[in-house]
Amino acid sequence: MFALDGRINREVFWLSNLLCLALTVPLAMAVPIIVVDAETAEIRPGNPAAMFAFAALMWIQVALAVKRLHDRGVTGWASVLLAIPFISLLVFFIIGVVPGEKGPNMYGPGPNQRGRA
């Protein structure tokens, strides 16, 4: 899940993103990554472990997007569009809904063709 190479199908993309969401929401509710002092309105970093966990989950989601784009035959650099507000939601759903290319492409064999001769 951490690598930026290869291809994944839509099912793996959605299930993996749901897993990341299921991990992120409880983590965000339990351990804040920033702390705001109510009296002084000072913003301080929160728990370093939470920051690491959020960074790891973010990396997983970037890797999923890159692999999904590879399945469409598009360079992973197009995942930069996910950093643009408003456009990111549209791009996320497009890469999650549009089917991948059939058979192998320049990024590897089809997601359901590994090990087949």
Secondary structure, 3 states (H helix, E strand, C coil): CCCCCCCCCHHHHHHHHHHHHHHHHHHHHHCCCEEECCCCCCEEECCHHHHHHHHHHHHHHHHHHHHHHHHCCCCHHHHHHHHCCCHHHHHHHHHHHCCCCCCCECCECCCCCCCCC
